Amino acid sequence: MRAIGSSRLGAAGLAVMLCAQTGCSTTSEYVRGERLRESTLGQTHDDALEAVVDAAYAGRVAVKRTTCTELSTEFSKKRIDTTTSPPMGSLIVGLAMLGGGLVLLSQSDSDDSSDGWDLPMTFGVTLSLASIYPLVTALTDEDVSREEVTTGEVEEERSRHCEDRTFALEGPQQWSVTLGGARRTGRTGADGVVALRQPLTELVEEGITDEAGVRQLVAGRGVAYRLEFERVRAADFRLDSKALPDAYFQRFADRYGRQLGGGDRARFENCELIAKSARETLECYWSQ
Protein backbone atom coordinates (compact mmCIF):
# COMPACT_ATOMS: atom_id res chain seq x y z
CA MET A 1 0.00 0.00 0.00
CA ARG A 2 2.86 2.40 0.73
CA ALA A 3 4.26 1.87 -2.79
CA ILE A 4 0.90 2.65 -4.30
CA GLY A 5 0.58 5.75 -2.16
CA SER A 6 4.08 6.91 -3.17
CA SER A 7 3.27 6.40 -6.84
CA ARG A 8 0.11 8.44 -6.51
CA LEU A 9 1.99 11.21 -4.73
CA GLY A 10 4.77 11.34 -7.40
CA ALA A 11 2.28 11.34 -10.26
CA ALA A 12 0.32 14.13 -8.65
CA GLY A 13 3.52 16.18 -8.25
CA LEU A 14 4.42 15.66 -11.92
CA ALA A 15 0.96 16.73 -12.93
CA VAL A 16 1.31 19.94 -10.95
CA MET A 17 4.71 20.65 -12.56
CA LEU A 18 3.29 20.10 -16.06
CA CYS A 19 0.43 22.42 -15.37
CA ALA A 20 2.95 25.09 -14.47
CA GLN A 21 4.63 24.54 -17.85
CA THR A 22 1.47 25.23 -19.82
CA GLY A 23 1.90 28.99 -19.60
CA CYS A 24 2.53 30.64 -22.99
CA SER A 25 5.33 33.12 -23.76
CA THR A 26 5.16 35.69 -26.59
CA THR A 27 8.03 37.66 -28.13
CA SER A 28 7.66 40.46 -30.67
CA GLU A 29 10.01 41.48 -33.47
CA TYR A 30 9.64 44.48 -35.76
CA VAL A 31 10.46 43.91 -39.43
CA ARG A 32 10.28 45.89 -42.66
CA GLY A 33 7.21 45.31 -44.80
CA GLU A 34 6.41 46.16 -48.40
CA ARG A 35 7.68 49.28 -50.12
CA LEU A 36 5.09 52.04 -50.08
CA ARG A 37 6.60 54.90 -52.09
CA GLU A 38 9.87 56.28 -53.41
CA SER A 39 10.80 59.91 -54.01
CA THR A 40 13.85 61.73 -55.37
CA LEU A 41 15.51 64.15 -52.97
CA GLY A 42 18.11 65.56 -55.34
CA GLN A 43 20.63 64.86 -58.07
CA THR A 44 24.28 65.82 -58.51
CA HIS A 45 26.67 65.64 -61.47
CA ASP A 46 30.43 65.21 -61.21
CA ASP A 47 32.28 65.73 -64.50
CA ALA A 48 35.86 64.78 -65.33
CA LEU A 49 37.29 66.03 -68.64
CA GLU A 50 40.13 64.42 -70.55
CA ALA A 51 41.60 64.54 -74.03
CA VAL A 52 41.20 61.35 -76.06
CA VAL A 53 42.38 60.24 -79.51
CA ASP A 54 40.77 57.39 -81.44
CA ALA A 55 42.32 54.95 -83.91
CA ALA A 56 41.74 57.38 -86.79
CA TYR A 57 43.67 60.10 -84.90
CA ALA A 58 40.59 62.20 -84.27
CA GLY A 59 41.06 64.14 -81.05
CA ARG A 60 38.25 65.31 -78.78
CA VAL A 61 37.40 66.08 -75.17
CA ALA A 62 35.64 63.22 -73.41
CA VAL A 63 33.38 63.96 -70.47
CA LYS A 64 33.17 61.25 -67.85
CA ARG A 65 30.04 62.14 -65.89
CA THR A 66 28.98 60.52 -62.65
CA THR A 67 25.34 61.23 -61.83
CA CYS A 68 24.25 60.48 -58.26
CA THR A 69 20.61 60.50 -57.17
CA GLU A 70 19.48 60.74 -53.55
CA LEU A 71 16.37 58.65 -52.94
CA SER A 72 13.94 58.37 -50.05
CA THR A 73 12.08 55.07 -49.81
CA GLU A 74 9.25 54.42 -47.36
CA PHE A 75 8.37 50.93 -46.11
CA SER A 76 5.56 49.72 -43.93
CA LYS A 77 6.54 48.49 -40.48
CA LYS A 78 5.27 45.12 -39.27
CA ARG A 79 5.41 43.25 -36.01
CA ILE A 80 5.95 39.51 -35.85
CA ASP A 81 4.51 38.00 -32.66
CA THR A 82 5.98 34.60 -31.86
CA THR A 83 4.08 32.53 -29.28
CA THR A 84 5.71 29.53 -27.67
CA SER A 85 3.71 26.95 -25.67
CA PRO A 86 3.99 23.29 -24.69
CA PRO A 87 2.33 20.83 -27.06
CA MET A 88 -1.20 20.71 -25.61
CA GLY A 89 -2.07 17.44 -27.35
CA SER A 90 0.73 15.52 -25.62
CA LEU A 91 -0.05 17.25 -22.32
CA ILE A 92 -3.76 16.36 -22.42
CA VAL A 93 -3.09 12.74 -23.39
CA GLY A 94 -0.42 12.37 -20.72
CA LEU A 95 -2.59 13.87 -17.98
CA ALA A 96 -5.56 11.77 -19.08
CA MET A 97 -3.48 8.59 -18.92
CA LEU A 98 -1.99 9.65 -15.60
CA GLY A 99 -5.42 10.48 -14.22
CA GLY A 100 -6.86 7.18 -15.37
CA GLY A 101 -3.97 5.33 -13.78
CA LEU A 102 -4.53 7.15 -10.48
CA VAL A 103 -8.20 6.29 -10.52
CA LEU A 104 -7.43 2.62 -11.08
CA LEU A 105 -4.80 2.70 -8.36
CA SER A 106 -7.33 4.29 -5.99
CA GLN A 107 -9.80 1.52 -6.71
CA SER A 108 -7.12 -1.05 -6.03
CA ASP A 109 -6.20 0.65 -2.76
CA SER A 110 -9.78 0.46 -1.48
CA ASP A 111 -10.06 -3.25 -2.15
CA ASP A 112 -9.50 -5.21 1.07
CA SER A 113 -8.85 -8.48 -0.73
CA SER A 114 -5.19 -9.08 -1.48
CA ASP A 115 -5.60 -12.57 -2.94
CA GLY A 116 -5.41 -13.19 -6.67
CA TRP A 117 -4.55 -10.89 -9.56
CA ASP A 118 -5.34 -7.24 -8.84
CA LEU A 119 -6.56 -6.14 -12.31
CA PRO A 120 -7.19 -2.43 -11.46
CA MET A 121 -3.76 -2.10 -9.94
CA THR A 122 -2.10 -3.68 -12.98
CA PHE A 123 -3.89 -1.38 -15.44
CA GLY A 124 -3.31 1.61 -13.16
CA VAL A 125 0.44 1.02 -13.05
CA THR A 126 0.50 0.43 -16.83
CA LEU A 127 -1.36 3.64 -17.58
CA SER A 128 0.77 5.63 -15.16
CA LEU A 129 3.97 4.35 -16.72
CA ALA A 130 2.61 4.88 -20.23
CA SER A 131 1.85 8.51 -19.40
CA ILE A 132 5.56 9.22 -18.94
CA TYR A 133 6.27 9.54 -22.68
CA PRO A 134 3.58 12.13 -23.57
CA LEU A 135 4.31 14.04 -20.36
CA VAL A 136 8.05 14.16 -21.05
CA THR A 137 7.24 15.24 -24.61
CA ALA A 138 5.10 18.03 -23.20
CA LEU A 139 8.03 19.10 -21.00
CA THR A 140 10.76 19.02 -23.68
CA ASP A 141 8.92 20.03 -26.87
CA GLU A 142 7.11 23.24 -27.70
CA ASP A 143 4.62 24.56 -30.21
CA VAL A 144 5.57 27.78 -32.00
CA SER A 145 3.09 30.02 -33.79
CA ARG A 146 3.78 33.29 -35.57
CA GLU A 147 1.41 36.10 -36.36
CA GLU A 148 2.12 39.07 -38.60
CA VAL A 149 0.63 42.38 -37.47
CA THR A 150 0.60 45.61 -39.47
CA THR A 151 1.43 48.45 -37.09
CA GLY A 152 0.54 51.35 -39.37
CA GLU A 153 4.01 52.85 -38.83
CA VAL A 154 6.30 53.85 -41.69
CA GLU A 155 10.09 53.33 -41.91
CA GLU A 156 12.15 55.63 -44.14
CA GLU A 157 15.40 54.64 -45.82
CA ARG A 158 17.67 57.02 -47.68
CA SER A 159 19.96 55.71 -50.39
CA ARG A 160 22.31 57.01 -53.06
CA HIS A 161 22.51 55.56 -56.56
CA CYS A 162 25.26 56.59 -58.99
CA GLU A 163 25.62 55.98 -62.73
CA ASP A 164 28.59 56.66 -65.01
CA ARG A 165 28.48 57.62 -68.66
CA THR A 166 30.96 59.08 -71.13
CA PHE A 167 30.20 61.46 -73.98
CA ALA A 168 32.08 63.88 -76.24
CA LEU A 169 32.17 67.58 -75.40
CA GLU A 170 30.79 69.49 -78.36
CA GLY A 171 31.35 73.07 -79.44
CA PRO A 172 34.36 74.97 -80.88
CA GLN A 173 37.50 74.64 -78.77
CA GLN A 174 41.07 75.81 -79.08
CA TRP A 175 43.59 72.99 -79.45
CA SER A 176 47.34 72.56 -79.81
CA VAL A 177 49.54 69.59 -80.63
CA THR A 178 53.26 69.45 -79.92
CA LEU A 179 55.84 67.01 -81.32
CA GLY A 180 59.44 67.58 -80.36
CA GLY A 181 60.03 71.32 -80.52
CA ALA A 182 57.36 71.99 -83.16
CA ARG A 183 53.76 72.90 -82.57
CA ARG A 184 50.46 73.24 -84.39
CA THR A 185 47.37 75.06 -83.12
CA GLY A 186 43.82 75.49 -84.31
CA ARG A 187 40.15 75.50 -83.40
CA THR A 188 37.73 72.61 -83.66
CA GLY A 189 34.43 72.72 -85.45
CA ALA A 190 31.01 72.65 -83.80
CA ASP A 191 31.42 68.93 -83.12
CA GLY A 192 34.49 69.56 -80.96
CA VAL A 193 36.68 67.17 -83.01
CA VAL A 194 40.10 67.86 -84.48
CA ALA A 195 41.63 65.68 -87.23
CA LEU A 196 45.23 65.15 -86.09
CA ARG A 197 46.65 63.02 -88.90
CA GLN A 198 47.62 65.97 -91.13
CA PRO A 199 49.18 68.22 -88.46
CA LEU A 200 51.04 65.25 -86.99
CA THR A 201 52.41 64.32 -90.41
CA GLU A 202 53.59 67.88 -90.92
CA LEU A 203 55.29 67.89 -87.52
CA VAL A 204 57.08 64.60 -88.27
CA GLU A 205 58.24 65.91 -91.66
CA GLU A 206 59.62 69.01 -90.00
CA GLY A 207 61.12 67.38 -86.95
CA ILE A 208 62.44 64.00 -88.13
CA THR A 209 64.72 64.39 -91.14
CA ASP A 210 67.89 62.57 -90.08
CA GLU A 211 68.72 58.96 -90.84
CA ALA A 212 68.61 57.83 -87.18
CA GLY A 213 65.09 59.17 -86.72
CA VAL A 214 63.78 57.69 -89.97
CA ARG A 215 65.37 54.35 -89.12
CA GLN A 216 63.36 54.23 -85.91
CA LEU A 217 60.16 55.00 -87.82
CA VAL A 218 60.87 52.29 -90.39
CA ALA A 219 61.52 49.85 -87.54
CA GLY A 220 58.00 50.53 -86.31
CA ARG A 221 58.80 52.74 -83.36
CA GLY A 222 56.11 55.36 -82.72
CA VAL A 223 56.50 59.05 -82.06
CA ALA A 224 55.31 60.73 -78.85
CA TYR A 225 53.22 63.89 -79.08
CA ARG A 226 51.22 66.05 -76.71
CA LEU A 227 47.62 67.20 -77.25
CA GLU A 228 45.97 70.01 -75.31
CA PHE A 229 42.52 71.59 -75.37
CA GLU A 230 41.61 74.93 -73.80
CA ARG A 231 39.48 73.32 -71.10
CA VAL A 232 41.56 70.20 -70.50
CA ARG A 233 45.10 69.68 -69.31
CA ALA A 234 47.62 68.33 -71.79
CA ALA A 235 47.83 64.58 -72.39
CA ASP A 236 50.56 62.51 -74.06
CA PHE A 237 49.87 60.09 -76.90
CA ARG A 238 51.86 58.13 -79.46
CA LEU A 239 51.72 58.24 -83.25
CA ASP A 240 52.14 54.87 -84.93
CA SER A 241 54.75 55.23 -87.65
CA LYS A 242 52.56 53.12 -89.95
CA ALA A 243 50.05 55.96 -89.98
CA LEU A 244 52.54 58.21 -91.81
CA PRO A 245 52.01 58.55 -95.57
CA ASP A 246 54.50 56.79 -97.82
CA ALA A 247 55.22 60.11 -99.51
CA TYR A 248 57.18 61.11 -96.42
CA PHE A 249 59.43 58.03 -96.71
CA GLN A 250 59.65 58.50 -100.51
CA ARG A 251 61.08 62.00 -100.19
CA PHE A 252 63.69 60.76 -97.72
CA ALA A 253 64.49 57.69 -99.85
CA ASP A 254 65.09 59.84 -102.92
CA ARG A 255 67.57 62.02 -101.06
CA TYR A 256 69.18 59.09 -99.30
CA GLY A 257 69.59 56.96 -102.45
CA ARG A 258 71.35 59.75 -104.32
CA GLN A 259 74.04 59.83 -101.63
CA LEU A 260 74.95 56.17 -102.11
CA GLY A 261 77.52 54.86 -104.51
CA GLY A 262 79.01 51.64 -105.79
CA GLY A 263 77.72 48.42 -104.24
CA ASP A 264 75.53 50.32 -101.75
CA ARG A 265 73.73 52.01 -104.60
CA ALA A 266 73.21 48.67 -106.36
CA ARG A 267 71.73 47.07 -103.23
CA PHE A 268 69.46 50.08 -102.75
CA GLU A 269 68.19 49.91 -106.34
CA ASN A 270 67.61 46.19 -105.99
CA CYS A 271 65.45 46.87 -102.92
CA GLU A 272 63.52 49.47 -104.93
CA LEU A 273 62.70 46.81 -107.53
CA ILE A 274 61.28 44.28 -105.07
CA ALA A 275 59.63 46.67 -102.58
CA LYS A 276 56.06 47.87 -102.88
CA SER A 277 56.64 51.18 -101.08
CA ALA A 278 59.40 53.57 -100.16
CA ARG A 279 59.17 52.44 -96.57
CA GLU A 280 59.74 48.82 -97.63
CA THR A 281 62.69 49.95 -99.75
CA LEU A 282 64.37 51.54 -96.76
CA GLU A 283 63.54 48.56 -94.55
CA CYS A 284 64.98 46.16 -97.13
CA TYR A 285 68.21 48.13 -97.48
CA TRP A 286 68.81 48.73 -93.78
CA SER A 287 68.14 45.07 -92.90
CA GLN A 288 70.97 43.80 -95.11
Backbone hydrogen bonds, N-H to C=O, Kabsch-Sander energy under -0.5 kcal/mol:
donor,donor_aa,acceptor,acceptor_aa,energy
5,G,1,M,-2.5
6,S,2,R,-2.5
7,S,3,A,-2.2
8,R,4,I,-2.2
9,L,5,G,-2.1
10,G,6,S,-2.5
11,A,7,S,-2.4
12,A,8,R,-2.2
13,G,9,L,-1.9
14,L,10,G,-2.2
15,A,11,A,-2.3
16,V,12,A,-2.0
17,M,13,G,-2.1
18,L,14,L,-2.4
19,C,15,A,-2.0
20,A,16,V,-1.5
21,Q,17,M,-1.0
22,T,18,L,-0.6
22,T,19,C,-0.8
23,G,20,A,-0.8
25,S,84,T,-2.4
27,T,82,T,-2.6
29,E,80,I,-1.8
31,V,78,K,-2.8
33,G,76,S,-3.5
36,L,74,E,-3.1
37,R,74,E,-1.1
39,S,72,S,-2.5
41,L,39,S,-0.5
41,L,70,E,-3.0
42,G,70,E,-1.1
44,T,68,C,-2.6
46,D,66,T,-2.2
47,D,45,H,-0.5
48,A,64,K,-1.6
50,E,62,A,-1.9
52,V,60,R,-2.6
54,D,58,A,-1.7
57,Y,54,D,-1.9
59,G,57,Y,-0.6
59,G,194,V,-3.0
60,R,52,V,-2.1
62,A,50,E,-3.1
62,A,60,R,-0.6
63,V,167,F,-3.5
64,K,48,A,-3.0
64,K,62,A,-0.6
65,R,63,V,-0.8
65,R,165,R,-2.6
66,T,46,D,-2.5
67,T,65,R,-0.6
67,T,163,E,-2.8
68,C,44,T,-2.4
68,C,66,T,-0.6
69,T,161,H,-3.0
70,E,42,G,-2.7
71,L,69,T,-0.5
71,L,159,S,-2.8
72,S,39,S,-2.9
73,T,157,E,-3.0
74,E,37,R,-2.8
75,F,155,E,-3.0
76,S,34,E,-2.3
77,K,153,E,-2.0
78,K,31,V,-2.8
78,K,76,S,-0.5
79,R,149,V,-3.1
80,I,29,E,-3.5
81,D,79,R,-0.7
81,D,147,E,-2.7
82,T,27,T,-3.3
82,T,80,I,-0.6
83,T,81,D,-0.6
83,T,145,S,-3.0
84,T,25,S,-3.2
85,S,143,D,-2.4
88,M,86,P,-0.8
91,L,87,P,-1.9
92,I,88,M,-2.9
93,V,89,G,-2.3
94,G,90,S,-2.6
95,L,91,L,-2.7
96,A,92,I,-2.5
97,M,93,V,-2.6
98,L,94,G,-2.7
99,G,95,L,-3.1
100,G,96,A,-2.6
101,G,97,M,-2.3
102,L,98,L,-2.2
103,V,99,G,-2.3
104,L,100,G,-2.3
105,L,101,G,-2.4
106,S,102,L,-2.4
107,Q,103,V,-2.2
108,S,104,L,-2.1
109,D,105,L,-2.0
110,S,106,S,-1.5
111,D,108,S,-1.0
112,D,110,S,-0.6
118,D,116,G,-0.5
119,L,117,W,-1.3
122,T,118,D,-2.0
123,F,119,L,-2.4
124,G,120,P,-2.5
125,V,121,M,-2.6
126,T,122,T,-2.2
127,L,123,F,-2.8
128,S,124,G,-2.3
129,L,125,V,-2.6
130,A,126,T,-2.6
131,S,127,L,-1.5
132,I,129,L,-1.5
133,Y,130,A,-0.6
135,L,131,S,-1.9
136,V,132,I,-2.9
137,T,133,Y,-2.6
138,A,134,P,-2.1
139,L,135,L,-1.5
140,T,136,V,-2.4
141,D,137,T,-2.7
143,D,85,S,-4.4
145,S,83,T,-2.3
147,E,81,D,-2.2
149,V,79,R,-2.9
149,V,147,E,-0.5
151,T,77,K,-1.7
151,T,149,V,-0.6
152,G,77,K,-0.5
155,E,75,F,-3.2
157,E,73,T,-2.8
159,S,71,L,-2.2
161,H,69,T,-2.3
163,E,67,T,-2.3
165,R,65,R,-2.1
167,F,63,V,-1.9
169,L,61,V,-3.1
170,E,168,A,-0.6
171,G,190,A,-2.4
175,W,186,G,-2.7
176,S,228,E,-2.1
177,V,184,R,-2.9
178,T,226,R,-2.6
179,L,182,A,-2.0
182,A,179,L,-1.9
184,R,177,V,-2.6
186,G,175,W,-2.0
188,T,173,Q,-2.7
189,G,193,V,-0.9
192,G,189,G,-1.6
194,V,59,G,-2.5
196,L,57,Y,-2.8
196,L,194,V,-0.7
200,L,196,L,-2.4
201,T,197,R,-2.1
202,E,198,Q,-2.4
203,L,199,P,-2.0
204,V,200,L,-2.3
205,E,201,T,-2.5
206,E,202,E,-1.8
207,G,203,L,-2.5
208,I,204,V,-2.9
209,T,207,G,-0.7
214,V,210,D,-2.1
215,R,211,E,-2.7
216,Q,212,A,-1.6
217,L,213,G,-1.6
218,V,214,V,-2.7
219,A,215,R,-2.1
220,G,217,L,-1.4
221,R,216,Q,-2.5
223,V,239,L,-2.3
225,Y,237,F,-2.2
226,R,178,T,-2.7
227,L,235,A,-2.7
228,E,176,S,-2.4
229,F,232,V,-0.7
230,E,174,Q,-1.8
232,V,229,F,-1.0
235,A,227,L,-2.6
237,F,225,Y,-2.9
239,L,223,V,-3.7
240,D,238,R,-0.6
243,A,240,D,-2.1
244,L,241,S,-1.3
248,Y,245,P,-1.1
249,F,245,P,-0.8
250,Q,246,D,-2.4
251,R,247,A,-2.2
252,F,248,Y,-1.4
253,A,249,F,-2.8
254,D,250,Q,-2.4
255,R,251,R,-1.6
256,Y,252,F,-3.0
257,G,253,A,-2.9
258,R,254,D,-1.4
259,Q,255,R,-0.6
259,Q,256,Y,-0.9
260,L,257,G,-1.1
264,D,261,G,-1.2
265,R,261,G,-0.7
266,A,262,G,-1.7
267,R,263,G,-2.5
268,F,264,D,-2.1
269,E,265,R,-2.4
270,N,266,A,-2.2
271,C,267,R,-2.0
272,E,268,F,-1.8
273,L,269,E,-1.6
274,I,270,N,-1.4
275,A,271,C,-1.9
281,T,277,S,-1.9
282,L,278,A,-2.3
283,E,279,R,-2.3
284,C,280,E,-2.7
285,Y,281,T,-2.4
286,W,282,L,-2.7
287,S,283,E,-1.2
288,Q,285,Y,-1.1
